[in-house]
Amino acid sequence: MTRALLIAEAANPEWTSVPLVGWSHARALMGLLDAHLVTQVRNRDAIIRAGLPEQPEFGGFTAIDSERFSRPLWRLAGVLRGGSGKGWTMVTALSALSYYWFEHLVWWTFGARIEAGEYDVVHRLTPLSPTVPSLIASRCRRAGVPFVLGPLNGGVPWPREFGGARRKEREWLSYVRGLHRLMPGYGATRRNASAILIGSRDTWSQMPRWALGKCVYLPENGVDPAKFAARRAGRRPGPLRAVFVGRLVPYKGPDMLVEAAAPLVRAGTLELTIVGDGPLMGELRAMVEREGIGGGVTLTGWVEQGRVQDHLVDADVFAFPSIREFGGAVVLEAMALGVVPIVVDYGGPADLVTPSTGFSVPIASRRRIVEAFRDRLSQAGAAPGSLERMRTAAMARVDSQFTWEAKARQVEEVYRWVLGQRSEKPDFGMPLREPGRAAVESVPAPRVAAVGEGAESR
């Protein structure tokens, strides 16, 4: 059985976003392999509560205390952001600086064991950002141990039509994001990695051409079937039920969704629920009142993570007009529950939703996105048979390709490749193939954006 050292600086079963990805991915791999997890000390208590033993053997974890540098830099990021919850590119940049110290401590703790051949492969699961180098990659190569990096995901360009949203998000640093290539170890990380997992087609297009031979496309997000066991029972009589889940911030577009839905709500053909909270809540309330649609639009505010599923499973469609989403975990969660997604054909959701599993609209101006979402909502309400077929296909796609167990088995094939146990590089399709379909799409050209490219948190 393969012996793996899994490095996930962010890995926490009680948090969301990247820490939950790191934990879920590592835990799934530990169910297949002899693996040991290395993470940051802030995750220690949550991992112990989840039942993983703190021990040096396989099947356990080690918590690295790098707070000497990470805590001051995190506080600095909070000061520079002014408590706004925005400016995530700045957070990523400062986190990258503290990550050097984290990896230094990882090598201090495990370097001798890696060099002694106690691990067949070393895999850095998080950070997900392609901007954060790894100093361990070169050391693993010198030791003759394959180093696997990723999945990497980030750097989706800001659409030129949404410069205002970019400024509202305080993404000033995103205009010079390309400077991350000057960071120590950036090129060496790619040269010394035996395999690089790439989480999106946008990130694939950013990779240097010489490195593509070692790249394997594999989206970062997955679904735990035990946590998303409920199923949408099918379309009920009455208006189409649509739901949005996410932070109420400009780039996620909840205001565009309310504008798109307003005529349909007034006509009695649509009911809309907005789940989440954020700086746009006041604006959304004013829109609902101004449009006179309070009877058909519900703004829940913040909802505990465990109860979000209740709102999703009660809907027919998941309407998500985000114009810059990296992974799109909530899209997969909706699909797993049998809720048909409507997304913008840009960034992470575009890799997850296929024509047979949901609707997509082209990236365009705000006005055109609003019109397109209105058309898709009308189309979904008028064709319950098509909606039912999409619902069934969406659940099958998640069950076959996007559970954490399925993703762990895909990663296991990458390990077999770098260890010489299979001759051909794994190819799962781009995007991942649907059940029963073998077609592989070609890699698109890089997206065109305004001057400078940015990532909200990567």
NORDAGI-V584203 format. One record per residue. N is the residue number from 1. OMEGA is omega in radians with two decimals (999 if undefined). Layout:
BEGIN
n | omega
N | OMEGA
N | OMEGA
END
This chain:
BEGIN
n | omega
1 | -3.13
2 | 3.09
3 | -3.02
4 | 2.95
5 | -3.08
6 | 3.13
7 | 3.13
8 | -3.14
9 | 3.04
10 | 3.12
11 | -3.04
12 | -3.10
13 | -3.07
14 | 3.13
15 | 3.14
16 | 3.07
17 | -3.01
18 | 3.13
19 | 3.12
20 | 3.06
21 | -3.13
22 | 3.14
23 | -3.06
24 | 3.14
25 | -3.14
26 | -3.10
27 | 3.12
28 | 3.11
29 | 3.13
30 | 3.07
31 | -3.12
32 | -2.94
33 | 2.87
34 | -3.02
35 | 3.06
36 | -3.10
37 | 3.02
38 | -3.08
39 | -3.12
40 | -2.98
41 | -3.13
42 | -3.13
43 | -2.96
44 | -3.03
45 | -3.14
46 | 3.14
47 | 3.07
48 | 3.11
49 | 3.12
50 | 3.03
51 | 3.13
52 | -3.08
53 | 3.05
54 | -3.06
55 | -3.09
56 | -3.09
57 | 3.02
58 | -3.08
59 | 3.12
60 | -3.13
61 | 3.06
62 | 3.11
63 | -3.13
64 | -3.14
65 | 3.10
66 | -3.06
67 | 3.14
68 | 3.13
69 | -3.02
70 | -3.10
71 | 3.11
72 | -3.13
73 | 3.08
74 | 3.10
75 | 3.10
76 | 3.11
77 | 3.12
78 | 3.12
79 | -3.10
80 | 3.12
81 | 3.12
82 | 3.14
83 | -3.03
84 | -3.04
85 | 3.14
86 | 3.11
87 | -3.04
88 | 3.09
89 | 3.09
90 | 3.12
91 | -3.14
92 | -3.12
93 | -3.14
94 | 3.11
95 | 3.13
96 | 3.12
97 | 3.14
98 | -3.11
99 | 3.07
100 | -3.13
101 | 3.11
102 | -3.12
103 | 3.05
104 | -3.14
105 | 3.08
106 | -3.13
107 | 3.10
108 | -3.09
109 | -2.98
110 | -3.05
111 | -3.10
112 | -3.13
113 | 3.07
114 | -3.14
115 | 3.13
116 | 3.09
117 | 3.14
118 | 3.12
119 | 3.09
120 | -3.09
121 | 3.02
122 | -3.05
123 | 3.04
124 | -3.12
125 | 3.08
126 | 0.14
127 | 3.07
128 | -3.04
129 | 3.06
130 | -3.12
131 | -3.02
132 | -3.13
133 | 3.03
134 | 3.10
135 | -3.13
136 | -3.06
137 | -3.10
138 | -3.14
139 | 3.09
140 | 3.14
141 | 3.12
142 | -3.14
143 | -3.14
144 | 3.13
145 | -3.14
146 | 3.10
147 | 3.12
148 | -3.08
149 | 2.99
150 | 0.31
151 | 3.05
152 | 3.11
153 | 3.12
154 | 3.10
155 | 3.06
156 | -3.09
157 | 3.01
158 | 3.08
159 | -3.08
160 | -3.11
161 | -3.03
162 | 3.07
163 | 3.12
164 | 3.11
165 | 3.12
166 | 3.14
167 | 3.11
168 | 3.11
169 | 3.13
170 | -3.12
171 | -3.12
172 | -3.09
173 | -3.10
174 | -3.13
175 | 3.13
176 | -3.10
177 | -3.10
178 | 3.13
179 | -3.14
180 | 3.13
181 | 3.12
182 | -3.09
183 | 3.12
184 | 3.08
185 | -3.08
186 | -3.14
187 | -3.12
188 | 3.11
189 | -3.12
190 | -3.14
191 | -3.03
192 | 3.09
193 | 3.08
194 | 3.08
195 | 3.11
196 | 3.08
197 | -3.08
198 | -2.99
199 | -3.14
200 | 3.11
201 | 3.08
202 | 3.13
203 | 3.08
204 | -3.10
205 | 3.12
206 | -3.09
207 | 3.07
208 | -3.06
209 | -3.10
210 | -3.10
211 | -3.03
212 | 3.13
213 | 3.12
214 | -3.11
215 | 3.07
216 | -3.12
217 | 3.13
218 | -3.13
219 | -3.01
220 | -2.95
221 | 3.07
222 | -3.11
223 | 3.02
224 | -3.08
225 | -3.13
226 | -3.13
227 | -3.13
228 | -3.06
229 | 3.14
230 | 3.13
231 | 3.04
232 | -3.03
233 | -3.08
234 | -3.07
235 | 3.08
236 | 3.11
237 | 3.11
238 | -3.10
239 | 3.00
240 | 3.12
241 | 3.13
242 | 3.14
243 | 3.01
244 | 3.07
245 | 3.11
246 | 3.05
247 | -3.12
248 | -3.13
249 | -2.99
250 | -3.00
251 | 3.10
252 | 2.95
253 | 3.10
254 | 3.10
255 | 3.08
256 | -3.14
257 | 3.11
258 | 3.11
259 | 3.13
260 | -3.04
261 | -2.97
262 | -3.12
263 | -3.13
264 | 3.09
265 | 3.13
266 | -3.14
267 | 3.11
268 | -3.12
269 | -3.08
270 | 2.94
271 | -3.04
272 | 3.04
273 | 3.09
274 | -3.11
275 | 3.13
276 | -3.14
277 | -3.13
278 | -3.02
279 | -3.14
280 | -3.07
281 | 3.13
282 | 3.12
283 | 3.14
284 | 3.11
285 | 3.13
286 | 3.12
287 | -3.13
288 | 3.13
289 | -3.12
290 | -3.12
291 | 3.14
292 | -3.06
293 | -3.10
294 | -3.13
295 | -3.08
296 | 3.14
297 | 3.12
298 | 3.05
299 | -3.00
300 | -2.94
301 | -3.11
302 | 3.12
303 | 3.09
304 | -3.04
305 | -3.10
306 | -3.11
307 | 3.13
308 | -3.14
309 | -3.14
310 | 3.13
311 | 3.13
312 | -3.03
313 | 3.11
314 | -3.06
315 | 3.04
316 | -3.10
317 | 3.06
318 | -3.07
319 | -2.96
320 | -3.06
321 | 3.12
322 | -3.09
323 | 3.13
324 | -3.11
325 | -3.12
326 | -3.08
327 | -3.13
328 | -3.12
329 | -3.10
330 | 3.07
331 | 3.10
332 | -3.14
333 | 3.09
334 | 3.14
335 | 3.14
336 | -3.14
337 | -3.13
338 | 3.11
339 | -3.02
340 | -3.10
341 | 2.93
342 | -3.01
343 | 3.00
344 | -3.10
345 | -3.06
346 | 3.11
347 | -3.03
348 | -3.13
349 | 3.13
350 | 3.10
351 | -3.04
352 | -3.03
353 | 3.11
354 | -3.14
355 | -3.13
356 | -3.09
357 | -3.14
358 | -3.12
359 | 3.01
360 | 3.11
361 | -3.11
362 | 2.98
363 | -3.04
364 | 3.08
365 | 3.12
366 | -3.10
367 | -3.10
368 | 3.08
369 | 3.09
370 | -3.14
371 | -3.11
372 | 3.10
373 | 3.10
374 | 3.12
375 | -3.12
376 | 3.09
377 | 3.09
378 | 3.13
379 | -3.13
380 | -3.13
381 | -3.08
382 | -3.05
383 | -3.11
384 | 3.12
385 | 3.11
386 | 3.14
387 | 3.13
388 | 3.11
389 | 3.10
390 | 3.14
391 | -3.13
392 | -3.14
393 | 3.14
394 | 3.12
395 | 3.14
396 | 3.14
397 | 3.13
398 | -3.09
399 | -3.06
400 | -2.98
401 | -2.91
402 | 2.92
403 | -3.14
404 | 3.09
405 | 3.12
406 | -3.13
407 | 3.11
408 | 3.12
409 | 3.07
410 | 3.11
411 | 3.11
412 | 3.08
413 | 3.06
414 | 3.09
415 | -3.14
416 | -3.14
417 | -3.09
418 | 3.11
419 | 3.10
420 | -3.13
421 | 2.97
422 | -3.01
423 | -3.06
424 | 3.07
425 | 3.11
426 | 3.12
427 | -3.09
428 | -3.10
429 | 3.13
430 | 0.07
431 | 3.13
432 | -3.07
433 | 3.02
434 | 3.13
435 | 3.09
436 | -3.14
437 | -3.05
438 | -3.08
439 | 3.10
440 | 3.14
441 | 3.10
442 | -3.14
443 | -3.12
444 | 3.03
445 | 3.12
446 | 3.13
447 | 3.08
448 | -3.10
449 | 3.04
450 | -3.11
451 | -3.08
452 | 3.10
453 | -3.09
454 | 3.07
455 | -3.08
456 | 3.10
457 | -3.12
458 | 999
END
